[in-house]
Amino acid sequence: MSLPDFQLGEALGWLSQLRYQTRKRRRGGTWGERRSTRRGVGLEFADYRDYTPGDDPRRVDWNLYARLDRPYVRLHEEEEDLAVTVLLDGSGSMAWGRWPAAQQLAAALGALALLNGDQLAGGLLQGSDLTAAWGPGRGRARLVAWEQWIAALAPAAATALGPALRAYASRQTRPGLLLLLTDGYDPPGLAAGFTALAGRGHEIILLHLLTPEELNPTLRGDLRLIDSESGARRELTIDRAALTAYHRRFTRWQDDLRALAGQHGGRYAPLRTDAPLKRLLLEDLRHAGLIR
C-alpha cells in the first residue's frame, strides 16, 4: 500500500538534507548525528576548562599549555540521537479534506527522523486512547515499514484528545520531540494533554492542518450543517456578517492554540492542506523553527 500522490523515494534526496531543530537538548540513547549541550569526549570542540588531577593527559591542549604555561583540557560536544514521535489525530473530522495531507506529512516527518539516525515512534489517537502504534525504530531500513504503516491508517469517529494524549504520556518513558498533526477542534483536550506531555519532558509541536474551505469559506445562504463525529445538526444562514464573525473567531482560535503550545514550551505551525509537501517542510516548518 502506498500513499496517494506521494512516494517517499521521490523525496529522500531533499529530505536527507534537512534536520530537526529542537529547543530542548537532551542526552540520547545512542550515538547519532545531533549535538548535545552535555560536555564530554564527542566529536565537535566546545570549550576549555582547567586541568584537574585524574584528567586524561591526551585531552590536554599542549599547544595552549606552551603559550600560557597552564594546562587546559579540551571539551567537546557529544553527538546524540533524538527521540521523535509523530502522533496523528484520528478523529472523524480529520477526514474532511485533511487526511491525505496528514498522511503525506506524517510519512515525510518520520522519514526525516529515520534518515538522520533518530529514534522514531508513531501513534494514532482515536476515542480516548492510542489505537495504533509504530516503533520505536531507527535507520533507513525502516522507511518502507513506516510508509506502509502510515498508509494503512484511517480516521474514525469522535476522539477525546485529552485522555488519548494522557494515555500516551503515561506509556512513553523517553522524552523527545513530539509532533501532533490535528485539526485542533478540541482545545480543552489539547490543554489537558499538553500538560501531561510537558510534564514528561516532551517538546510539543502542534501542527494545525487547515483546509482551504476553513480558511476562506465558499458556502453561502441557508444551510444545515451536520457534525461529522456526533451527527449533531445545526441550521444557519451564512451572509457577509456571518463570515466577518467567522474570520474574527477563526483568528482568535489560532491565537489561542499558539498560546497553548507556547505555555507548554512548544510551538504552533498552521499548515494548509492544499500546499505542496516540499513547501510545507522547506518554508512553513523552517519558519516555525522546527527544521533547518
C-alpha positions as CSV (number, residue, x, y, z in Angstrom):
1,M,0.0,0.0,0.0
2,S,1.3,3.5,-0.8
3,L,0.2,7.0,0.0
4,P,-1.8,8.9,-2.6
5,D,0.3,11.0,-5.0
6,F,3.3,10.6,-2.8
7,Q,6.2,8.1,-2.6
8,L,8.9,8.5,0.0
9,G,11.6,7.5,-2.6
10,E,10.8,10.6,-4.6
11,A,11.5,12.9,-1.6
12,L,14.5,11.2,0.0
13,G,17.0,13.4,-1.8
14,W,15.9,16.7,-0.4
15,L,14.6,15.2,2.9
16,S,18.1,13.9,3.7
17,Q,19.4,17.4,3.6
18,L,17.2,18.5,6.5
19,R,17.5,18.2,10.3
20,Y,15.1,18.7,13.2
21,Q,15.8,21.7,15.3
22,T,14.9,21.4,19.0
23,R,14.8,23.9,21.8
24,K,15.3,21.3,24.5
25,R,18.6,19.4,24.3
26,R,18.7,16.1,26.0
27,R,21.0,13.1,26.0
28,G,20.0,10.4,23.6
29,G,20.1,6.7,24.0
30,T,22.8,6.0,21.3
31,W,25.3,7.8,19.3
32,G,23.6,9.8,16.5
33,E,24.0,12.9,14.4
34,R,22.8,15.6,16.8
35,R,24.8,17.8,19.0
36,S,24.2,17.9,22.7
37,T,25.0,20.6,25.2
38,R,26.4,18.0,27.6
39,R,30.2,18.3,27.5
40,G,32.1,15.1,27.0
41,V,34.5,13.4,24.6
42,G,32.5,13.6,21.4
43,L,33.5,14.9,18.0
44,E,33.0,18.7,18.0
45,F,35.2,21.1,20.0
46,A,33.1,23.1,22.5
47,D,35.4,24.9,25.1
48,Y,38.3,24.6,27.6
49,R,38.4,24.1,31.3
50,D,41.3,23.9,33.8
51,Y,43.1,20.6,34.1
52,T,42.3,18.7,37.3
53,P,44.2,15.7,38.6
54,G,42.8,12.5,37.1
55,D,42.0,14.0,33.7
56,D,43.3,12.1,30.7
57,P,46.6,13.8,29.6
58,R,45.6,13.2,26.0
59,R,42.9,15.7,26.4
60,V,45.3,18.5,27.4
61,D,45.8,21.1,24.8
62,W,49.7,21.1,24.8
63,N,50.0,24.0,22.3
64,L,47.9,26.2,24.6
65,Y,50.0,25.0,27.6
66,A,53.2,26.0,25.8
67,R,51.8,29.5,25.3
68,L,50.2,30.1,28.7
69,D,52.2,27.8,30.9
70,R,49.0,26.5,32.3
71,P,47.2,23.2,31.4
72,Y,43.7,23.3,29.9
73,V,41.6,20.4,28.9
74,R,39.6,20.5,25.6
75,L,35.9,19.9,26.0
76,H,33.8,18.5,23.1
77,E,30.1,18.4,22.3
78,E,28.7,14.9,22.3
79,E,26.6,13.7,19.4
80,E,23.3,12.2,20.3
81,D,20.2,10.9,18.7
82,L,16.7,12.4,19.2
83,A,13.5,10.6,20.2
84,V,10.9,11.8,17.6
85,T,7.2,10.9,17.9
86,V,4.6,11.5,15.2
87,L,1.0,11.4,16.5
88,L,-2.0,11.7,14.3
89,D,-5.4,12.9,15.4
90,G,-7.6,10.1,14.1
91,S,-11.0,11.8,14.7
92,G,-13.7,11.7,12.1
93,S,-13.3,15.4,11.4
94,M,-9.8,14.8,10.0
95,A,-11.5,13.0,7.1
96,W,-12.9,16.3,5.8
97,G,-10.3,17.3,3.3
98,R,-7.4,16.7,5.6
99,W,-6.4,13.1,5.8
100,P,-4.3,12.6,2.6
101,A,-2.3,15.7,3.6
102,A,-1.9,14.4,7.2
103,Q,-0.7,11.0,5.9
104,Q,1.8,12.6,3.5
105,L,3.2,15.0,6.1
106,A,3.4,12.3,8.7
107,A,5.3,10.0,6.3
108,A,7.8,12.7,5.5
109,L,8.3,13.8,9.1
110,G,9.0,10.2,10.2
111,A,11.3,9.7,7.2
112,L,13.3,12.8,8.3
113,A,13.9,11.2,11.7
114,L,14.9,7.8,10.2
115,L,17.3,9.4,7.7
116,N,19.1,11.2,10.5
117,G,19.5,8.2,12.7
118,D,17.0,9.5,15.2
119,Q,14.6,7.2,17.1
120,L,11.1,7.3,15.6
121,A,7.8,6.3,17.1
122,G,4.3,6.8,15.7
123,G,0.7,6.7,17.1
124,L,-2.9,7.1,16.0
125,L,-5.2,8.8,18.6
126,Q,-8.8,7.7,18.5
127,G,-11.5,7.5,21.0
128,S,-9.7,8.1,24.3
129,D,-6.6,6.1,23.7
130,L,-3.8,5.3,21.3
131,T,-5.4,2.7,18.9
132,A,-2.3,2.0,16.7
133,A,1.4,2.4,17.4
134,W,4.6,2.0,15.4
135,G,8.2,1.6,16.7
136,P,10.3,2.8,18.1
137,G,12.6,2.2,15.2
138,R,15.7,3.7,13.7
139,G,17.6,3.8,10.4
140,R,16.9,3.9,6.7
141,A,15.9,0.2,6.6
142,R,12.7,1.1,8.4
143,L,11.5,3.6,5.8
144,V,9.2,1.3,3.9
145,A,7.7,-0.1,7.1
146,W,7.0,3.4,8.3
147,E,5.3,4.4,5.0
148,Q,3.2,1.3,4.9
149,W,2.0,1.8,8.5
150,I,1.0,5.4,7.8
151,A,-0.8,4.4,4.6
152,A,-2.9,1.8,6.5
153,L,-4.3,4.4,9.0
154,A,-7.8,5.9,8.7
155,P,-9.8,8.5,10.6
156,A,-12.8,7.2,12.5
157,A,-15.4,8.7,14.9
158,A,-15.0,11.1,17.8
159,T,-11.7,11.4,19.6
160,A,-11.1,12.9,23.0
161,L,-7.6,14.3,22.7
162,G,-7.1,14.9,26.4
163,P,-7.5,11.3,27.6
164,A,-5.7,10.0,24.4
165,L,-2.7,12.2,24.9
166,R,-2.6,11.5,28.7
167,A,-2.7,7.8,27.9
168,Y,0.3,8.2,25.5
169,A,2.2,10.3,28.0
170,S,1.8,7.6,30.7
171,R,3.3,4.9,28.5
172,Q,6.2,6.8,26.9
173,T,9.2,6.8,29.1
174,R,11.8,8.7,27.0
175,P,11.1,12.4,26.4
176,G,11.7,13.9,23.0
177,L,10.3,15.9,20.1
178,L,6.5,15.2,19.8
179,L,4.8,16.2,16.6
180,L,0.9,16.2,16.7
181,L,-1.0,16.5,13.5
182,T,-4.5,17.7,14.2
183,D,-7.4,19.8,13.1
184,G,-7.4,21.5,16.5
185,Y,-11.1,21.0,17.2
186,D,-10.6,20.0,20.9
187,P,-8.8,22.9,22.7
188,P,-9.7,21.8,26.2
189,G,-8.5,18.3,25.4
190,L,-5.3,19.6,23.9
191,A,-4.7,21.7,27.0
192,A,-5.0,18.7,29.3
193,G,-2.9,16.5,27.0
194,F,-0.2,19.1,26.7
195,T,0.1,19.4,30.4
196,A,0.7,15.7,30.7
197,L,3.2,15.6,27.8
198,A,5.2,18.6,29.0
199,G,5.3,17.1,32.5
200,R,7.0,14.1,30.9
201,G,9.6,16.3,29.3
202,H,8.3,16.3,25.7
203,E,8.8,19.2,23.4
204,I,5.4,19.6,21.7
205,I,4.9,20.8,18.1
206,L,1.3,21.5,17.3
207,L,0.8,21.1,13.5
208,H,-2.6,22.6,12.7
209,L,-3.9,21.2,9.5
210,L,-6.3,23.7,7.8
211,T,-8.3,23.2,4.6
212,P,-8.9,25.9,2.0
213,E,-12.6,25.9,2.9
214,E,-11.8,26.6,6.6
215,L,-9.5,29.5,5.6
216,N,-11.9,31.0,3.0
217,P,-15.4,29.5,3.2
218,T,-17.3,29.4,-0.1
219,L,-20.6,28.3,1.3
220,R,-23.4,30.9,1.3
221,G,-27.1,31.1,2.1
222,D,-29.3,29.0,4.3
223,L,-27.6,25.8,5.3
224,R,-28.0,22.7,7.5
225,L,-24.6,21.6,8.9
226,I,-24.0,18.1,10.2
227,D,-21.2,17.3,12.7
228,S,-19.1,14.5,11.1
229,E,-18.4,13.0,14.5
230,S,-21.5,13.4,16.7
231,G,-24.1,13.7,13.9
232,A,-25.5,16.9,15.5
233,R,-27.3,19.2,13.1
234,R,-27.4,23.0,13.0
235,E,-29.2,25.3,10.7
236,L,-27.7,28.7,10.0
237,T,-27.5,31.5,7.4
238,I,-24.1,32.4,6.0
239,D,-24.0,36.0,4.8
240,R,-21.4,38.8,4.9
241,A,-21.9,39.5,8.6
242,A,-21.6,35.8,9.5
243,L,-18.4,35.5,7.5
244,T,-16.9,38.5,9.3
245,A,-17.7,37.0,12.6
246,Y,-16.3,33.7,11.5
247,H,-13.0,35.1,10.4
248,R,-12.7,37.0,13.7
249,R,-13.3,33.8,15.7
250,F,-11.1,31.8,13.5
251,T,-8.2,34.2,14.1
252,R,-8.8,34.1,17.9
253,W,-8.9,30.3,17.7
254,Q,-5.5,30.1,16.1
255,D,-4.1,32.7,18.6
256,D,-5.4,30.5,21.5
257,L,-3.8,27.4,20.0
258,R,-0.5,29.2,19.5
259,A,-0.6,30.5,23.1
260,L,-1.4,27.0,24.4
261,A,1.6,25.5,22.7
262,G,3.8,28.3,24.0
263,Q,2.6,27.9,27.5
264,H,3.9,24.3,27.5
265,G,7.3,25.2,25.9
266,G,6.1,24.1,22.5
267,R,5.5,25.6,19.1
268,Y,2.5,26.1,16.8
269,A,2.5,25.8,13.0
270,P,-0.6,26.3,10.9
271,L,-0.3,24.3,7.7
272,R,-2.5,24.4,4.6
273,T,-3.7,21.0,3.3
274,D,-3.5,22.2,-0.3
275,A,0.1,23.3,-0.1
276,P,2.8,21.1,-1.7
277,L,4.7,18.9,0.8
278,K,8.0,20.4,-0.2
279,R,6.8,23.9,0.6
280,L,5.4,22.8,4.0
281,L,8.8,21.5,5.1
282,L,11.2,23.8,3.4
283,E,9.2,27.0,4.1
284,D,6.5,26.7,6.7
285,L,8.2,24.3,9.1
286,R,11.6,26.1,8.7
287,H,9.8,29.4,9.5
288,A,8.3,27.7,12.6
289,G,11.9,26.8,13.7
290,L,11.3,23.1,13.6
291,I,13.5,22.2,10.6
292,R,16.9,23.5,9.4
